[in-house]
């Protein structure tokens, strides 16, 4: 094939692909801030909350001296959505940090940190509370390879669509779980686990509802 003809065909193929690319970009969910970086607007118990505070654009969750534990719930309920956020933590005791994002009704959680029942880091895995609590199909078995060292920011993206839940860690798909049990709309909750000395930081929390 002559060079000029090959170049022309390549250019034509690129032009034909543009509409598909544009269509894909236009249908991608537009993420909007869920956390404004200033205060707890949009969350329940936003005034005088001793477990959650905002410093320099970072949402900080920290247990009290009695290790009471707490959830920070959104005022709004969500069913189908995509949420993305940066998170970091640093282990203060052998127990490790135990947090996560709780969603849907009945509740299912995307685990972040060490599982209280397994005493193993199950970050990126889905916790159902059943038997087993962490179904193998919903485990992020390569999470340690995908995550940056402890104390650095990691980006998590979670999609809840119908009966299917997917998690990406730093841009790579980490877990995928399907269960028709967890289909009801509910507020989203960030967890501080009881009986755990811990602190967890969140920033750039953004969300889009899926239609």
Biotite code that builds the C-alpha atoms (Angstrom):
import biotite.structure as struc

atoms = struc.array([
    struc.Atom([0.000, 0.000, 0.000], chain_id="A", res_id=1, res_name="UNK", atom_name="CA", element="C"),
    struc.Atom([1.303, 3.439, -0.944], chain_id="A", res_id=2, res_name="UNK", atom_name="CA", element="C"),
    struc.Atom([2.207, 5.734, 1.967], chain_id="A", res_id=3, res_name="UNK", atom_name="CA", element="C"),
    struc.Atom([-0.286, 8.449, 0.933], chain_id="A", res_id=4, res_name="UNK", atom_name="CA", element="C"),
    struc.Atom([-3.147, 5.976, 0.651], chain_id="A", res_id=5, res_name="UNK", atom_name="CA", element="C"),
    struc.Atom([-2.288, 4.409, 4.000], chain_id="A", res_id=6, res_name="UNK", atom_name="CA", element="C"),
    struc.Atom([-2.237, 7.836, 5.663], chain_id="A", res_id=7, res_name="UNK", atom_name="CA", element="C"),
    struc.Atom([-5.580, 8.748, 4.119], chain_id="A", res_id=8, res_name="UNK", atom_name="CA", element="C"),
    struc.Atom([-7.195, 5.537, 5.318], chain_id="A", res_id=9, res_name="UNK", atom_name="CA", element="C"),
    struc.Atom([-5.796, 6.048, 8.816], chain_id="A", res_id=10, res_name="UNK", atom_name="CA", element="C"),
    struc.Atom([-7.156, 9.594, 8.949], chain_id="A", res_id=11, res_name="UNK", atom_name="CA", element="C"),
    struc.Atom([-10.562, 8.403, 7.739], chain_id="A", res_id=12, res_name="UNK", atom_name="CA", element="C"),
    struc.Atom([-10.726, 5.669, 10.396], chain_id="A", res_id=13, res_name="UNK", atom_name="CA", element="C"),
    struc.Atom([-9.908, 8.224, 13.093], chain_id="A", res_id=14, res_name="UNK", atom_name="CA", element="C"),
    struc.Atom([-12.673, 10.540, 11.900], chain_id="A", res_id=15, res_name="UNK", atom_name="CA", element="C"),
    struc.Atom([-15.200, 7.711, 11.891], chain_id="A", res_id=16, res_name="UNK", atom_name="CA", element="C"),
    struc.Atom([-14.267, 6.834, 15.453], chain_id="A", res_id=17, res_name="UNK", atom_name="CA", element="C"),
    struc.Atom([-14.804, 10.369, 16.770], chain_id="A", res_id=18, res_name="UNK", atom_name="CA", element="C"),
    struc.Atom([-18.620, 10.188, 17.087], chain_id="A", res_id=19, res_name="UNK", atom_name="CA", element="C"),
    struc.Atom([-18.363, 7.002, 19.172], chain_id="A", res_id=20, res_name="UNK", atom_name="CA", element="C"),
    struc.Atom([-15.773, 8.568, 21.455], chain_id="A", res_id=21, res_name="UNK", atom_name="CA", element="C"),
    struc.Atom([-17.852, 11.729, 21.813], chain_id="A", res_id=22, res_name="UNK", atom_name="CA", element="C"),
    struc.Atom([-20.967, 9.701, 22.566], chain_id="A", res_id=23, res_name="UNK", atom_name="CA", element="C"),
    struc.Atom([-19.128, 7.734, 25.231], chain_id="A", res_id=24, res_name="UNK", atom_name="CA", element="C"),
    struc.Atom([-17.845, 10.921, 26.889], chain_id="A", res_id=25, res_name="UNK", atom_name="CA", element="C"),
    struc.Atom([-21.281, 12.531, 26.834], chain_id="A", res_id=26, res_name="UNK", atom_name="CA", element="C"),
    struc.Atom([-22.900, 9.541, 28.568], chain_id="A", res_id=27, res_name="UNK", atom_name="CA", element="C"),
    struc.Atom([-20.310, 9.340, 31.358], chain_id="A", res_id=28, res_name="UNK", atom_name="CA", element="C"),
    struc.Atom([-21.855, 10.340, 34.693], chain_id="A", res_id=29, res_name="UNK", atom_name="CA", element="C"),
    struc.Atom([-21.055, 13.879, 35.786], chain_id="A", res_id=30, res_name="UNK", atom_name="CA", element="C"),
    struc.Atom([-19.711, 13.753, 39.307], chain_id="A", res_id=31, res_name="UNK", atom_name="CA", element="C"),
    struc.Atom([-20.767, 16.547, 41.669], chain_id="A", res_id=32, res_name="UNK", atom_name="CA", element="C"),
    struc.Atom([-19.263, 17.356, 45.081], chain_id="A", res_id=33, res_name="UNK", atom_name="CA", element="C"),
    struc.Atom([-20.870, 15.460, 47.949], chain_id="A", res_id=34, res_name="UNK", atom_name="CA", element="C"),
    struc.Atom([-18.488, 17.051, 50.451], chain_id="A", res_id=35, res_name="UNK", atom_name="CA", element="C"),
    struc.Atom([-17.922, 20.789, 49.980], chain_id="A", res_id=36, res_name="UNK", atom_name="CA", element="C"),
    struc.Atom([-14.483, 20.841, 51.633], chain_id="A", res_id=37, res_name="UNK", atom_name="CA", element="C"),
    struc.Atom([-15.612, 23.406, 54.217], chain_id="A", res_id=38, res_name="UNK", atom_name="CA", element="C"),
    struc.Atom([-18.146, 21.846, 56.589], chain_id="A", res_id=39, res_name="UNK", atom_name="CA", element="C"),
    struc.Atom([-20.595, 18.960, 57.006], chain_id="A", res_id=40, res_name="UNK", atom_name="CA", element="C"),
    struc.Atom([-23.372, 20.438, 54.905], chain_id="A", res_id=41, res_name="UNK", atom_name="CA", element="C"),
    struc.Atom([-25.407, 17.625, 53.341], chain_id="A", res_id=42, res_name="UNK", atom_name="CA", element="C"),
    struc.Atom([-24.715, 15.198, 56.180], chain_id="A", res_id=43, res_name="UNK", atom_name="CA", element="C"),
    struc.Atom([-26.859, 14.341, 59.204], chain_id="A", res_id=44, res_name="UNK", atom_name="CA", element="C"),
    struc.Atom([-25.781, 15.505, 62.678], chain_id="A", res_id=45, res_name="UNK", atom_name="CA", element="C"),
    struc.Atom([-23.607, 18.123, 60.999], chain_id="A", res_id=46, res_name="UNK", atom_name="CA", element="C"),
    struc.Atom([-23.568, 20.487, 63.997], chain_id="A", res_id=47, res_name="UNK", atom_name="CA", element="C"),
    struc.Atom([-21.392, 19.682, 66.973], chain_id="A", res_id=48, res_name="UNK", atom_name="CA", element="C"),
    struc.Atom([-20.291, 16.307, 65.632], chain_id="A", res_id=49, res_name="UNK", atom_name="CA", element="C"),
    struc.Atom([-17.311, 15.278, 67.773], chain_id="A", res_id=50, res_name="UNK", atom_name="CA", element="C"),
    struc.Atom([-16.310, 12.377, 65.513], chain_id="A", res_id=51, res_name="UNK", atom_name="CA", element="C"),
    struc.Atom([-16.032, 14.271, 62.224], chain_id="A", res_id=52, res_name="UNK", atom_name="CA", element="C"),
    struc.Atom([-14.349, 17.572, 61.419], chain_id="A", res_id=53, res_name="UNK", atom_name="CA", element="C"),
    struc.Atom([-13.009, 19.472, 58.417], chain_id="A", res_id=54, res_name="UNK", atom_name="CA", element="C"),
    struc.Atom([-9.448, 20.774, 58.179], chain_id="A", res_id=55, res_name="UNK", atom_name="CA", element="C"),
    struc.Atom([-7.868, 22.279, 55.052], chain_id="A", res_id=56, res_name="UNK", atom_name="CA", element="C"),
    struc.Atom([-10.424, 20.703, 52.730], chain_id="A", res_id=57, res_name="UNK", atom_name="CA", element="C"),
    struc.Atom([-10.100, 17.257, 54.319], chain_id="A", res_id=58, res_name="UNK", atom_name="CA", element="C"),
    struc.Atom([-12.913, 15.383, 56.084], chain_id="A", res_id=59, res_name="UNK", atom_name="CA", element="C"),
    struc.Atom([-11.421, 13.736, 59.160], chain_id="A", res_id=60, res_name="UNK", atom_name="CA", element="C"),
    struc.Atom([-13.106, 10.914, 61.028], chain_id="A", res_id=61, res_name="UNK", atom_name="CA", element="C"),
    struc.Atom([-11.604, 10.074, 64.403], chain_id="A", res_id=62, res_name="UNK", atom_name="CA", element="C"),
    struc.Atom([-12.818, 7.915, 67.263], chain_id="A", res_id=63, res_name="UNK", atom_name="CA", element="C"),
    struc.Atom([-13.302, 9.328, 70.763], chain_id="A", res_id=64, res_name="UNK", atom_name="CA", element="C"),
    struc.Atom([-11.471, 8.189, 73.893], chain_id="A", res_id=65, res_name="UNK", atom_name="CA", element="C"),
    struc.Atom([-14.187, 5.646, 74.692], chain_id="A", res_id=66, res_name="UNK", atom_name="CA", element="C"),
    struc.Atom([-13.865, 4.205, 71.148], chain_id="A", res_id=67, res_name="UNK", atom_name="CA", element="C"),
    struc.Atom([-17.610, 4.614, 70.741], chain_id="A", res_id=68, res_name="UNK", atom_name="CA", element="C"),
    struc.Atom([-17.643, 4.483, 66.942], chain_id="A", res_id=69, res_name="UNK", atom_name="CA", element="C"),
    struc.Atom([-19.837, 6.495, 64.614], chain_id="A", res_id=70, res_name="UNK", atom_name="CA", element="C"),
    struc.Atom([-21.372, 6.783, 61.142], chain_id="A", res_id=71, res_name="UNK", atom_name="CA", element="C"),
    struc.Atom([-21.540, 9.995, 59.150], chain_id="A", res_id=72, res_name="UNK", atom_name="CA", element="C"),
    struc.Atom([-24.708, 9.655, 57.057], chain_id="A", res_id=73, res_name="UNK", atom_name="CA", element="C"),
    struc.Atom([-25.775, 11.680, 54.044], chain_id="A", res_id=74, res_name="UNK", atom_name="CA", element="C"),
    struc.Atom([-29.074, 13.511, 54.327], chain_id="A", res_id=75, res_name="UNK", atom_name="CA", element="C"),
    struc.Atom([-30.063, 12.182, 50.922], chain_id="A", res_id=76, res_name="UNK", atom_name="CA", element="C"),
    struc.Atom([-30.788, 8.562, 50.020], chain_id="A", res_id=77, res_name="UNK", atom_name="CA", element="C"),
    struc.Atom([-29.206, 6.945, 46.963], chain_id="A", res_id=78, res_name="UNK", atom_name="CA", element="C"),
    struc.Atom([-29.935, 3.784, 45.000], chain_id="A", res_id=79, res_name="UNK", atom_name="CA", element="C"),
    struc.Atom([-27.976, 3.725, 41.735], chain_id="A", res_id=80, res_name="UNK", atom_name="CA", element="C"),
    struc.Atom([-24.900, 5.932, 41.838], chain_id="A", res_id=81, res_name="UNK", atom_name="CA", element="C"),
    struc.Atom([-21.202, 6.370, 41.203], chain_id="A", res_id=82, res_name="UNK", atom_name="CA", element="C"),
    struc.Atom([-19.075, 7.817, 43.987], chain_id="A", res_id=83, res_name="UNK", atom_name="CA", element="C"),
    struc.Atom([-15.391, 8.673, 43.916], chain_id="A", res_id=84, res_name="UNK", atom_name="CA", element="C"),
    struc.Atom([-13.139, 9.844, 46.735], chain_id="A", res_id=85, res_name="UNK", atom_name="CA", element="C"),
    struc.Atom([-9.558, 9.998, 47.984], chain_id="A", res_id=86, res_name="UNK", atom_name="CA", element="C"),
    struc.Atom([-8.847, 8.301, 51.296], chain_id="A", res_id=87, res_name="UNK", atom_name="CA", element="C"),
    struc.Atom([-5.846, 7.756, 53.542], chain_id="A", res_id=88, res_name="UNK", atom_name="CA", element="C"),
    struc.Atom([-5.170, 6.373, 56.993], chain_id="A", res_id=89, res_name="UNK", atom_name="CA", element="C"),
    struc.Atom([-2.348, 5.378, 59.286], chain_id="A", res_id=90, res_name="UNK", atom_name="CA", element="C"),
    struc.Atom([-2.478, 2.419, 61.660], chain_id="A", res_id=91, res_name="UNK", atom_name="CA", element="C"),
    struc.Atom([-2.301, 3.481, 65.300], chain_id="A", res_id=92, res_name="UNK", atom_name="CA", element="C"),
    struc.Atom([-2.578, 0.017, 66.904], chain_id="A", res_id=93, res_name="UNK", atom_name="CA", element="C"),
    struc.Atom([-2.237, -3.636, 65.910], chain_id="A", res_id=94, res_name="UNK", atom_name="CA", element="C"),
    struc.Atom([-5.990, -3.741, 65.331], chain_id="A", res_id=95, res_name="UNK", atom_name="CA", element="C"),
    struc.Atom([-5.621, -1.490, 62.271], chain_id="A", res_id=96, res_name="UNK", atom_name="CA", element="C"),
    struc.Atom([-8.044, 1.016, 60.763], chain_id="A", res_id=97, res_name="UNK", atom_name="CA", element="C"),
    struc.Atom([-11.584, -0.254, 60.138], chain_id="A", res_id=98, res_name="UNK", atom_name="CA", element="C"),
    struc.Atom([-13.781, 1.995, 58.026], chain_id="A", res_id=99, res_name="UNK", atom_name="CA", element="C"),
    struc.Atom([-15.769, 1.902, 54.816], chain_id="A", res_id=100, res_name="UNK", atom_name="CA", element="C"),
    struc.Atom([-18.720, 3.195, 52.831], chain_id="A", res_id=101, res_name="UNK", atom_name="CA", element="C"),
    struc.Atom([-22.110, 1.780, 53.752], chain_id="A", res_id=102, res_name="UNK", atom_name="CA", element="C"),
    struc.Atom([-24.908, 1.867, 51.173], chain_id="A", res_id=103, res_name="UNK", atom_name="CA", element="C"),
    struc.Atom([-28.312, 0.510, 50.140], chain_id="A", res_id=104, res_name="UNK", atom_name="CA", element="C"),
    struc.Atom([-31.075, -1.163, 52.123], chain_id="A", res_id=105, res_name="UNK", atom_name="CA", element="C"),
    struc.Atom([-30.488, -3.729, 53.485], chain_id="A", res_id=106, res_name="UNK", atom_name="CA", element="C"),
    struc.Atom([-26.953, -2.535, 54.144], chain_id="A", res_id=107, res_name="UNK", atom_name="CA", element="C"),
    struc.Atom([-23.876, -3.543, 52.162], chain_id="A", res_id=108, res_name="UNK", atom_name="CA", element="C"),
    struc.Atom([-20.455, -1.986, 52.760], chain_id="A", res_id=109, res_name="UNK", atom_name="CA", element="C"),
    struc.Atom([-17.320, -1.356, 50.746], chain_id="A", res_id=110, res_name="UNK", atom_name="CA", element="C"),
    struc.Atom([-14.618, -2.195, 53.287], chain_id="A", res_id=111, res_name="UNK", atom_name="CA", element="C"),
    struc.Atom([-11.614, 0.039, 53.848], chain_id="A", res_id=112, res_name="UNK", atom_name="CA", element="C"),
    struc.Atom([-8.912, -1.242, 56.149], chain_id="A", res_id=113, res_name="UNK", atom_name="CA", element="C"),
    struc.Atom([-8.871, -4.261, 58.456], chain_id="A", res_id=114, res_name="UNK", atom_name="CA", element="C"),
    struc.Atom([-11.942, -6.452, 58.896], chain_id="A", res_id=115, res_name="UNK", atom_name="CA", element="C"),
    struc.Atom([-12.941, -6.784, 62.532], chain_id="A", res_id=116, res_name="UNK", atom_name="CA", element="C"),
    struc.Atom([-14.044, -10.390, 62.081], chain_id="A", res_id=117, res_name="UNK", atom_name="CA", element="C"),
    struc.Atom([-11.185, -11.613, 59.898], chain_id="A", res_id=118, res_name="UNK", atom_name="CA", element="C"),
    struc.Atom([-8.372, -9.396, 61.236], chain_id="A", res_id=119, res_name="UNK", atom_name="CA", element="C"),
    struc.Atom([-7.188, -9.064, 57.645], chain_id="A", res_id=120, res_name="UNK", atom_name="CA", element="C"),
    struc.Atom([-7.022, -5.977, 55.427], chain_id="A", res_id=121, res_name="UNK", atom_name="CA", element="C"),
    struc.Atom([-10.070, -6.316, 53.150], chain_id="A", res_id=122, res_name="UNK", atom_name="CA", element="C"),
    struc.Atom([-9.899, -2.911, 51.460], chain_id="A", res_id=123, res_name="UNK", atom_name="CA", element="C"),
    struc.Atom([-11.960, -2.792, 48.274], chain_id="A", res_id=124, res_name="UNK", atom_name="CA", element="C"),
    struc.Atom([-14.036, -5.857, 49.201], chain_id="A", res_id=125, res_name="UNK", atom_name="CA", element="C"),
    struc.Atom([-17.792, -5.918, 49.745], chain_id="A", res_id=126, res_name="UNK", atom_name="CA", element="C"),
    struc.Atom([-19.060, -6.788, 53.223], chain_id="A", res_id=127, res_name="UNK", atom_name="CA", element="C"),
    struc.Atom([-22.580, -8.253, 53.352], chain_id="A", res_id=128, res_name="UNK", atom_name="CA", element="C"),
    struc.Atom([-22.845, -9.298, 56.983], chain_id="A", res_id=129, res_name="UNK", atom_name="CA", element="C"),
    struc.Atom([-23.931, -12.769, 55.900], chain_id="A", res_id=130, res_name="UNK", atom_name="CA", element="C"),
    struc.Atom([-22.147, -16.098, 55.837], chain_id="A", res_id=131, res_name="UNK", atom_name="CA", element="C"),
    struc.Atom([-19.548, -15.609, 54.561], chain_id="A", res_id=132, res_name="UNK", atom_name="CA", element="C"),
    struc.Atom([-19.440, -11.930, 55.494], chain_id="A", res_id=133, res_name="UNK", atom_name="CA", element="C"),
    struc.Atom([-17.088, -11.237, 52.577], chain_id="A", res_id=134, res_name="UNK", atom_name="CA", element="C"),
    struc.Atom([-18.278, -13.383, 49.628], chain_id="A", res_id=135, res_name="UNK", atom_name="CA", element="C"),
    struc.Atom([-15.322, -14.503, 47.567], chain_id="A", res_id=136, res_name="UNK", atom_name="CA", element="C"),
    struc.Atom([-16.916, -13.078, 44.416], chain_id="A", res_id=137, res_name="UNK", atom_name="CA", element="C"),
    struc.Atom([-16.843, -9.597, 45.965], chain_id="A", res_id=138, res_name="UNK", atom_name="CA", element="C"),
    struc.Atom([-13.278, -9.639, 47.285], chain_id="A", res_id=139, res_name="UNK", atom_name="CA", element="C"),
    struc.Atom([-10.578, -7.288, 45.989], chain_id="A", res_id=140, res_name="UNK", atom_name="CA", element="C"),
    struc.Atom([-7.784, -9.850, 46.024], chain_id="A", res_id=141, res_name="UNK", atom_name="CA", element="C"),
    struc.Atom([-5.229, -7.556, 44.363], chain_id="A", res_id=142, res_name="UNK", atom_name="CA", element="C"),
    struc.Atom([-5.963, -4.522, 46.538], chain_id="A", res_id=143, res_name="UNK", atom_name="CA", element="C"),
    struc.Atom([-2.504, -4.469, 48.132], chain_id="A", res_id=144, res_name="UNK", atom_name="CA", element="C"),
    struc.Atom([-0.900, -4.307, 44.688], chain_id="A", res_id=145, res_name="UNK", atom_name="CA", element="C"),
    struc.Atom([-3.194, -1.474, 43.603], chain_id="A", res_id=146, res_name="UNK", atom_name="CA", element="C"),
    struc.Atom([-2.938, 0.697, 46.701], chain_id="A", res_id=147, res_name="UNK", atom_name="CA", element="C"),
    struc.Atom([-0.194, 3.149, 47.567], chain_id="A", res_id=148, res_name="UNK", atom_name="CA", element="C"),
    struc.Atom([1.717, 2.804, 50.863], chain_id="A", res_id=149, res_name="UNK", atom_name="CA", element="C"),
    struc.Atom([-0.147, 3.498, 54.087], chain_id="A", res_id=150, res_name="UNK", atom_name="CA", element="C"),
    struc.Atom([-0.500, 7.195, 54.797], chain_id="A", res_id=151, res_name="UNK", atom_name="CA", element="C"),
    struc.Atom([-0.704, 8.186, 51.127], chain_id="A", res_id=152, res_name="UNK", atom_name="CA", element="C"),
    struc.Atom([-3.897, 9.100, 49.270], chain_id="A", res_id=153, res_name="UNK", atom_name="CA", element="C"),
    struc.Atom([-5.683, 6.348, 47.346], chain_id="A", res_id=154, res_name="UNK", atom_name="CA", element="C"),
    struc.Atom([-8.602, 6.987, 44.996], chain_id="A", res_id=155, res_name="UNK", atom_name="CA", element="C"),
    struc.Atom([-11.606, 4.692, 45.240], chain_id="A", res_id=156, res_name="UNK", atom_name="CA", element="C"),
    struc.Atom([-14.518, 4.649, 42.809], chain_id="A", res_id=157, res_name="UNK", atom_name="CA", element="C"),
    struc.Atom([-17.676, 2.680, 43.598], chain_id="A", res_id=158, res_name="UNK", atom_name="CA", element="C"),
    struc.Atom([-20.586, 2.036, 41.274], chain_id="A", res_id=159, res_name="UNK", atom_name="CA", element="C"),
    struc.Atom([-23.908, 0.656, 42.520], chain_id="A", res_id=160, res_name="UNK", atom_name="CA", element="C"),
    struc.Atom([-26.132, -0.147, 39.568], chain_id="A", res_id=161, res_name="UNK", atom_name="CA", element="C"),
    struc.Atom([-29.164, -2.382, 40.014], chain_id="A", res_id=162, res_name="UNK", atom_name="CA", element="C"),
    struc.Atom([-27.982, -5.551, 41.747], chain_id="A", res_id=163, res_name="UNK", atom_name="CA", element="C"),
    struc.Atom([-24.325, -5.068, 40.824], chain_id="A", res_id=164, res_name="UNK", atom_name="CA", element="C"),
    struc.Atom([-21.545, -3.348, 42.760], chain_id="A", res_id=165, res_name="UNK", atom_name="CA", element="C"),
    struc.Atom([-18.110, -2.493, 41.339], chain_id="A", res_id=166, res_name="UNK", atom_name="CA", element="C"),
    struc.Atom([-15.022, -0.952, 42.929], chain_id="A", res_id=167, res_name="UNK", atom_name="CA", element="C"),
    struc.Atom([-11.957, 0.585, 41.290], chain_id="A", res_id=168, res_name="UNK", atom_name="CA", element="C"),
    struc.Atom([-8.762, 1.376, 43.194], chain_id="A", res_id=169, res_name="UNK", atom_name="CA", element="C"),
    struc.Atom([-6.531, 4.061, 41.699], chain_id="A", res_id=170, res_name="UNK", atom_name="CA", element="C"),
    struc.Atom([-8.183, 3.593, 38.316], chain_id="A", res_id=171, res_name="UNK", atom_name="CA", element="C"),
    struc.Atom([-8.061, -0.220, 38.164], chain_id="A", res_id=172, res_name="UNK", atom_name="CA", element="C"),
    struc.Atom([-11.085, -2.470, 38.615], chain_id="A", res_id=173, res_name="UNK", atom_name="CA", element="C"),
    struc.Atom([-10.597, -4.284, 41.912], chain_id="A", res_id=174, res_name="UNK", atom_name="CA", element="C"),
    struc.Atom([-13.872, -6.049, 42.744], chain_id="A", res_id=175, res_name="UNK", atom_name="CA", element="C"),
    struc.Atom([-17.259, -6.826, 41.222], chain_id="A", res_id=176, res_name="UNK", atom_name="CA", element="C"),
    struc.Atom([-20.191, -8.291, 43.110], chain_id="A", res_id=177, res_name="UNK", atom_name="CA", element="C"),
    struc.Atom([-23.791, -9.107, 42.186], chain_id="A", res_id=178, res_name="UNK", atom_name="CA", element="C"),
    struc.Atom([-26.513, -9.716, 44.765], chain_id="A", res_id=179, res_name="UNK", atom_name="CA", element="C"),
    struc.Atom([-30.227, -8.940, 44.280], chain_id="A", res_id=180, res_name="UNK", atom_name="CA", element="C"),
    struc.Atom([-30.741, -8.643, 48.034], chain_id="A", res_id=181, res_name="UNK", atom_name="CA", element="C"),
    struc.Atom([-29.263, -5.144, 48.312], chain_id="A", res_id=182, res_name="UNK", atom_name="CA", element="C"),
    struc.Atom([-31.505, -3.018, 46.083], chain_id="A", res_id=183, res_name="UNK", atom_name="CA", element="C"),
    struc.Atom([-33.220, -0.428, 48.276], chain_id="A", res_id=184, res_name="UNK", atom_name="CA", element="C"),
    struc.Atom([-32.303, 3.265, 48.357], chain_id="A", res_id=185, res_name="UNK", atom_name="CA", element="C"),
    struc.Atom([-30.663, 4.510, 51.559], chain_id="A", res_id=186, res_name="UNK", atom_name="CA", element="C"),
    struc.Atom([-28.324, 7.205, 52.875], chain_id="A", res_id=187, res_name="UNK", atom_name="CA", element="C"),
    struc.Atom([-24.580, 6.650, 52.422], chain_id="A", res_id=188, res_name="UNK", atom_name="CA", element="C"),
    struc.Atom([-22.509, 6.258, 55.561], chain_id="A", res_id=189, res_name="UNK", atom_name="CA", element="C"),
    struc.Atom([-18.818, 6.672, 56.328], chain_id="A", res_id=190, res_name="UNK", atom_name="CA", element="C"),
    struc.Atom([-17.817, 4.506, 59.269], chain_id="A", res_id=191, res_name="UNK", atom_name="CA", element="C"),
    struc.Atom([-15.677, 4.891, 62.356], chain_id="A", res_id=192, res_name="UNK", atom_name="CA", element="C"),
    struc.Atom([-15.686, 1.373, 63.794], chain_id="A", res_id=193, res_name="UNK", atom_name="CA", element="C"),
    struc.Atom([-16.383, 0.957, 67.493], chain_id="A", res_id=194, res_name="UNK", atom_name="CA", element="C"),
    struc.Atom([-13.620, -0.324, 69.799], chain_id="A", res_id=195, res_name="UNK", atom_name="CA", element="C"),
    struc.Atom([-10.937, 0.788, 67.344], chain_id="A", res_id=196, res_name="UNK", atom_name="CA", element="C"),
    struc.Atom([-8.474, 3.621, 67.910], chain_id="A", res_id=197, res_name="UNK", atom_name="CA", element="C"),
    struc.Atom([-8.438, 5.125, 64.457], chain_id="A", res_id=198, res_name="UNK", atom_name="CA", element="C"),
    struc.Atom([-8.412, 8.148, 62.208], chain_id="A", res_id=199, res_name="UNK", atom_name="CA", element="C"),
    struc.Atom([-9.331, 8.215, 58.528], chain_id="A", res_id=200, res_name="UNK", atom_name="CA", element="C"),
    struc.Atom([-9.143, 11.158, 56.100], chain_id="A", res_id=201, res_name="UNK", atom_name="CA", element="C"),
    struc.Atom([-11.339, 11.744, 53.035], chain_id="A", res_id=202, res_name="UNK", atom_name="CA", element="C"),
    struc.Atom([-11.218, 14.394, 50.342], chain_id="A", res_id=203, res_name="UNK", atom_name="CA", element="C"),
    struc.Atom([-12.620, 15.099, 46.846], chain_id="A", res_id=204, res_name="UNK", atom_name="CA", element="C"),
    struc.Atom([-15.817, 13.163, 47.574], chain_id="A", res_id=205, res_name="UNK", atom_name="CA", element="C"),
    struc.Atom([-17.932, 13.351, 44.420], chain_id="A", res_id=206, res_name="UNK", atom_name="CA", element="C"),
    struc.Atom([-21.072, 11.544, 43.346], chain_id="A", res_id=207, res_name="UNK", atom_name="CA", element="C"),
    struc.Atom([-23.446, 11.112, 40.417], chain_id="A", res_id=208, res_name="UNK", atom_name="CA", element="C"),
    struc.Atom([-26.855, 9.445, 40.504], chain_id="A", res_id=209, res_name="UNK", atom_name="CA", element="C"),
    struc.Atom([-27.443, 6.934, 37.735], chain_id="A", res_id=210, res_name="UNK", atom_name="CA", element="C"),
    struc.Atom([-30.733, 6.938, 35.856], chain_id="A", res_id=211, res_name="UNK", atom_name="CA", element="C"),
])
